[in-house]
Amino acid sequence: MSSMRSGRVAALVALACVAAACTTSGKPTPTQTGAAAAGMDKFYSQTVKWGSCDTYPTDSKLPAGTECTRVDVPVDYAKPGGATAQIALSRVKATGQKIGSLLFNPGGPGEGGLWMVGQGNGTPIAERFDRVGFDPRGIGASVPLIHCLSDKESDAFRAEPPHDNSPAGIAATESEAKQVAGECTKNTGNEFLSHVGTREVAQDMDIIRAALGDDKLNYVGFSYGTRLGTAYAEKFPTKVRAMVLDGAVDPNGDPLSDSINQATGFQKAFEAYAADCATKPDCPLGTDPAQAVNRFHDLIWPLWDHPSVAKDGRVVTIGDATTGVQAALYGEDGWPILTQALNQLQHGSGDLLMRLADNYDGRGPDGTYTNSQDAFNAIHCVDDPPITDQATIDRQDAEYRKAAPFLDDNHAGAHAPHPLCNFWPVPSTGGPHKIDGIAGLPTIVVVSTTGDPATPYQSGVNLANDLKAALITNTGTRHTAYLGGVQCVDDAVNAYLIDLTIPPAGLTCG
């Protein structure tokens, strides 16, 4: 999960993505569905027709041979006879002796997952599983969509000059938050906004399981996808065959401490980048890592009053520049790009930082956006209770700046604005809670990386303890590890998924 979203809208969220030649799957049997609630049988017994993906919008090109479909789910699980939503699925069939389906989620919240069917190409899991991706309700190719701002409005919000934490600046920030919340109500409707959280998506996953014809779920969730997996395990523990949670979100972490922990994670990632950069002749932060934060501020802070200009004419604000930097800090493979972008900025161009921010925010070269930003806001605001106490909001702002000094914009004040979720039109439906094992849940696997900037290592340790899971520790500076080129992690996870071989206690990779 990442609570880091960019530009003007980011500041509002909190401190802190005609079927031809169809084939038909067999209908699942009643014993496969586990459908107990009245009125749910029609969802668990639906027939799925797979076909072309040509009409399914995706962030990335789907592999050859991918099939797509949609399954029906109730918008409100308490009212299965009411409105329905359609969840988009993608599938690449197993190339060998099939164990079952393997469902993937990339995280977010707000990111589509159809593209994830390409994960694991040429590996044992491609041979033994139908790989299945899905766009969670309200996202991507699923119907209906969460929709708040138009493409032009999103560009306009990002281009707005930043507001400081003066009384006038706070009033302006909170006014914009109310405007965004109002647009979400107008364009999506409060009924659907009330039912887009983790609580509902976890239940959608069980209908997906049944529609795929699987008696039990095989699942790999990354980042926020670990929260989905945990929620599924809590509600359907006996329906889990194998579950891998990589880049964990701690279900008992409160929103305030989570934001501070994530800030600390990004600060450590920045310091690791700065130390590596200092060994290179072209480092824009100089040769002394101890001075890297100051050198970075010298590059970034002038954008507050004098934004750069991208090649397409858009202004590059300090918000977009900072987002671009954070996006590049998600893994060591982004460090060379970050060096190039900061060197460009040193010579007056913020174009590459803008492209990094665009990529993170789901903006294409043609100016159109995915709805990942809108979905992030909607899901985030229903998943956790808002922080409404002004003293706590002020403390969060101060502690965030202290935990991640490279992200301090030098415009703090005595108070901080209330975040977007405090103006959200529907109440939250989730929140932190303690888990001490789950009866009936088989042993699952948690992967946590020591230098993960977005989901700190300790969150994985906590989640593994909560779920009585096997923990794989990956050493490095990156966000998530499985299928990311760490052979030790891949081998252990593949053996677990295929043969249910539990990784040895204390396994450390990297």
FENZIPE-V725377 format. One record per residue. RES is the residue in three letters. PHI is phi as a letter, one per 40 degrees, with the letter a starting at -180 (NA if undefined). Layout:
res:RES phi:PHI
res:RES phi:PHI
This chain:
res:MET phi:NA
res:SER phi:b
res:SER phi:c
res:MET phi:c
res:ARG phi:b
res:SER phi:b
res:GLY phi:g
res:ARG phi:c
res:VAL phi:c
res:ALA phi:d
res:ALA phi:c
res:LEU phi:c
res:VAL phi:c
res:ALA phi:a
res:LEU phi:c
res:ALA phi:i
res:CYS phi:NA
res:VAL phi:NA
res:ALA phi:d
res:ALA phi:b
res:ALA phi:f
res:CYS phi:c
res:THR phi:b
res:THR phi:b
res:SER phi:c
res:GLY phi:c
res:LYS phi:c
res:PRO phi:c
res:THR phi:c
res:PRO phi:d
res:THR phi:c
res:GLN phi:c
res:THR phi:c
res:GLY phi:g
res:ALA phi:c
res:ALA phi:b
res:ALA phi:c
res:ALA phi:c
res:GLY phi:g
res:MET phi:c
res:ASP phi:c
res:LYS phi:c
res:PHE phi:c
res:TYR phi:c
res:SER phi:b
res:GLN phi:c
res:THR phi:c
res:VAL phi:b
res:LYS phi:b
res:TRP phi:c
res:GLY phi:a
res:SER phi:c
res:CYS phi:c
res:ASP phi:d
res:THR phi:c
res:TYR phi:b
res:PRO phi:c
res:THR phi:b
res:ASP phi:c
res:SER phi:b
res:LYS phi:c
res:LEU phi:c
res:PRO phi:c
res:ALA phi:d
res:GLY phi:g
res:THR phi:c
res:GLU phi:b
res:CYS phi:b
res:THR phi:a
res:ARG phi:b
res:VAL phi:b
res:ASP phi:c
res:VAL phi:b
res:PRO phi:c
res:VAL phi:c
res:ASP phi:b
res:TYR phi:c
res:ALA phi:c
res:LYS phi:b
res:PRO phi:c
res:GLY phi:c
res:GLY phi:c
res:ALA phi:c
res:THR phi:b
res:ALA phi:b
res:GLN phi:b
res:ILE phi:c
res:ALA phi:c
res:LEU phi:b
res:SER phi:b
res:ARG phi:a
res:VAL phi:b
res:LYS phi:c
res:ALA phi:c
res:THR phi:c
res:GLY phi:b
res:GLN phi:c
res:LYS phi:c
res:ILE phi:c
res:GLY phi:i
res:SER phi:c
res:LEU phi:b
res:LEU phi:c
res:PHE phi:b
res:ASN phi:b
res:PRO phi:c
res:GLY phi:h
res:GLY phi:h
res:PRO phi:c
res:GLY phi:h
res:GLU phi:c
res:GLY phi:c
res:GLY phi:b
res:LEU phi:d
res:TRP phi:c
res:MET phi:c
res:VAL phi:c
res:GLY phi:c
res:GLN phi:c
res:GLY phi:g
res:ASN phi:d
res:GLY phi:g
res:THR phi:b
res:PRO phi:d
res:ILE phi:c
res:ALA phi:c
res:GLU phi:c
res:ARG phi:b
res:PHE phi:b
res:ASP phi:c
res:ARG phi:c
res:VAL phi:b
res:GLY phi:b
res:PHE phi:a
res:ASP phi:c
res:PRO phi:d
res:ARG phi:d
res:GLY phi:g
res:ILE phi:b
res:GLY phi:g
res:ALA phi:c
res:SER phi:c
res:VAL phi:b
res:PRO phi:c
res:LEU phi:c
res:ILE phi:c
res:HIS phi:a
res:CYS phi:b
res:LEU phi:b
res:SER phi:c
res:ASP phi:d
res:LYS phi:c
res:GLU phi:c
res:SER phi:c
res:ASP phi:c
res:ALA phi:c
res:PHE phi:c
res:ARG phi:c
res:ALA phi:c
res:GLU phi:d
res:PRO phi:d
res:PRO phi:c
res:HIS phi:b
res:ASP phi:c
res:ASN phi:c
res:SER phi:c
res:PRO phi:d
res:ALA phi:c
res:GLY phi:c
res:ILE phi:c
res:ALA phi:c
res:ALA phi:c
res:THR phi:c
res:GLU phi:c
res:SER phi:c
res:GLU phi:c
res:ALA phi:c
res:LYS phi:c
res:GLN phi:c
res:VAL phi:c
res:ALA phi:d
res:GLY phi:c
res:GLU phi:c
res:CYS phi:c
res:THR phi:c
res:LYS phi:c
res:ASN phi:c
res:THR phi:b
res:GLY phi:g
res:ASN phi:c
res:GLU phi:c
res:PHE phi:c
res:LEU phi:d
res:SER phi:c
res:HIS phi:b
res:VAL phi:b
res:GLY phi:c
res:THR phi:d
res:ARG phi:d
res:GLU phi:c
res:VAL phi:c
res:ALA phi:c
res:GLN phi:c
res:ASP phi:d
res:MET phi:c
res:ASP phi:c
res:ILE phi:c
res:ILE phi:d
res:ARG phi:d
res:ALA phi:c
res:ALA phi:c
res:LEU phi:c
res:GLY phi:g
res:ASP phi:c
res:ASP phi:c
res:LYS phi:b
res:LEU phi:c
res:ASN phi:b
res:TYR phi:a
res:VAL phi:b
res:GLY phi:b
res:PHE phi:b
res:SER phi:f
res:TYR phi:d
res:GLY phi:c
res:THR phi:c
res:ARG phi:c
res:LEU phi:c
res:GLY phi:c
res:THR phi:c
res:ALA phi:c
res:TYR phi:c
res:ALA phi:c
res:GLU phi:c
res:LYS phi:c
res:PHE phi:b
res:PRO phi:c
res:THR phi:c
res:LYS phi:c
res:VAL phi:c
res:ARG phi:c
res:ALA phi:a
res:MET phi:a
res:VAL phi:b
res:LEU phi:b
res:ASP phi:b
res:GLY phi:g
res:ALA phi:c
res:VAL phi:b
res:ASP phi:c
res:PRO phi:c
res:ASN phi:b
res:GLY phi:c
res:ASP phi:c
res:PRO phi:d
res:LEU phi:c
res:SER phi:c
res:ASP phi:c
res:SER phi:c
res:ILE phi:c
res:ASN phi:c
res:GLN phi:c
res:ALA phi:d
res:THR phi:c
res:GLY phi:c
res:PHE phi:c
res:GLN phi:c
res:LYS phi:c
res:ALA phi:c
res:PHE phi:c
res:GLU phi:c
res:ALA phi:c
res:TYR phi:c
res:ALA phi:c
res:ALA phi:c
res:ASP phi:c
res:CYS phi:c
res:ALA phi:c
res:THR phi:c
res:LYS phi:b
res:PRO phi:c
res:ASP phi:b
res:CYS phi:c
res:PRO phi:c
res:LEU phi:b
res:GLY phi:g
res:THR phi:c
res:ASP phi:b
res:PRO phi:d
res:ALA phi:c
res:GLN phi:b
res:ALA phi:c
res:VAL phi:c
res:ASN phi:c
res:ARG phi:c
res:PHE phi:c
res:HIS phi:c
res:ASP phi:c
res:LEU phi:c
res:ILE phi:c
res:TRP phi:d
res:PRO phi:d
res:LEU phi:c
res:TRP phi:d
res:ASP phi:c
res:HIS phi:b
res:PRO phi:c
res:SER phi:c
res:VAL phi:b
res:ALA phi:c
res:LYS phi:c
res:ASP phi:c
res:GLY phi:g
res:ARG phi:c
res:VAL phi:c
res:VAL phi:b
res:THR phi:c
res:ILE phi:c
res:GLY phi:c
res:ASP phi:c
res:ALA phi:c
res:THR phi:c
res:THR phi:c
res:GLY phi:d
res:VAL phi:c
res:GLN phi:c
res:ALA phi:c
res:ALA phi:c
res:LEU phi:c
res:TYR phi:c
res:GLY phi:a
res:GLU phi:c
res:ASP phi:c
res:GLY phi:c
res:TRP phi:c
res:PRO phi:c
res:ILE phi:c
res:LEU phi:c
res:THR phi:d
res:GLN phi:c
res:ALA phi:c
res:LEU phi:c
res:ASN phi:c
res:GLN phi:c
res:LEU phi:c
res:GLN phi:d
res:HIS phi:b
res:GLY phi:g
res:SER phi:b
res:GLY phi:b
res:ASP phi:c
res:LEU phi:c
res:LEU phi:c
res:MET phi:c
res:ARG phi:c
res:LEU phi:c
res:ALA phi:c
res:ASP phi:d
res:ASN phi:c
res:TYR phi:c
res:ASP phi:c
res:GLY phi:g
res:ARG phi:c
res:GLY phi:c
res:PRO phi:d
res:ASP phi:c
res:GLY phi:g
res:THR phi:c
res:TYR phi:b
res:THR phi:c
res:ASN phi:c
res:SER phi:c
res:GLN phi:c
res:ASP phi:c
res:ALA phi:c
res:PHE phi:d
res:ASN phi:d
res:ALA phi:c
res:ILE phi:c
res:HIS phi:d
res:CYS phi:c
res:VAL phi:c
res:ASP phi:c
res:ASP phi:b
res:PRO phi:c
res:PRO phi:c
res:ILE phi:c
res:THR phi:b
res:ASP phi:c
res:GLN phi:c
res:ALA phi:c
res:THR phi:c
res:ILE phi:c
res:ASP phi:c
res:ARG phi:c
res:GLN phi:c
res:ASP phi:c
res:ALA phi:c
res:GLU phi:c
res:TYR phi:c
res:ARG phi:c
res:LYS phi:c
res:ALA phi:c
res:ALA phi:b
res:PRO phi:c
res:PHE phi:c
res:LEU phi:c
res:ASP phi:c
res:ASP phi:c
res:ASN phi:g
res:HIS phi:b
res:ALA phi:c
res:GLY phi:a
res:ALA phi:c
res:HIS phi:b
res:ALA phi:b
res:PRO phi:c
res:HIS phi:c
res:PRO phi:c
res:LEU phi:d
res:CYS phi:c
res:ASN phi:c
res:PHE phi:b
res:TRP phi:c
res:PRO phi:c
res:VAL phi:b
res:PRO phi:c
res:SER phi:c
res:THR phi:b
res:GLY phi:a
res:GLY phi:i
res:PRO phi:c
res:HIS phi:a
res:LYS phi:c
res:ILE phi:b
res:ASP phi:b
res:GLY phi:g
res:ILE phi:b
res:ALA phi:c
res:GLY phi:g
res:LEU phi:c
res:PRO phi:c
res:THR phi:c
res:ILE phi:b
res:VAL phi:b
res:VAL phi:b
res:VAL phi:b
res:SER phi:b
res:THR phi:b
res:THR phi:c
res:GLY phi:b
res:ASP phi:c
res:PRO phi:c
res:ALA phi:c
res:THR phi:b
res:PRO phi:d
res:TYR phi:d
res:GLN phi:c
res:SER phi:c
res:GLY phi:c
res:VAL phi:c
res:ASN phi:c
res:LEU phi:c
res:ALA phi:c
res:ASN phi:c
res:ASP phi:d
res:LEU phi:c
res:LYS phi:f
res:ALA phi:c
res:ALA phi:c
res:LEU phi:b
res:ILE phi:b
res:THR phi:c
res:ASN phi:b
res:THR phi:c
res:GLY phi:i
res:THR phi:b
res:ARG phi:a
res:HIS phi:b
res:THR phi:g
res:ALA phi:b
res:TYR phi:c
res:LEU phi:g
res:GLY phi:b
res:GLY phi:g
res:VAL phi:c
res:GLN phi:d
res:CYS phi:c
res:VAL phi:c
res:ASP phi:d
res:ASP phi:c
res:ALA phi:c
res:VAL phi:c
res:ASN phi:c
res:ALA phi:c
res:TYR phi:c
res:LEU phi:c
res:ILE phi:c
res:ASP phi:b
res:LEU phi:g
res:THR phi:c
res:ILE phi:c
res:PRO phi:d
res:PRO phi:c
res:ALA phi:d
res:GLY phi:g
res:LEU phi:d
res:THR phi:b
res:CYS phi:b
res:GLY phi:h
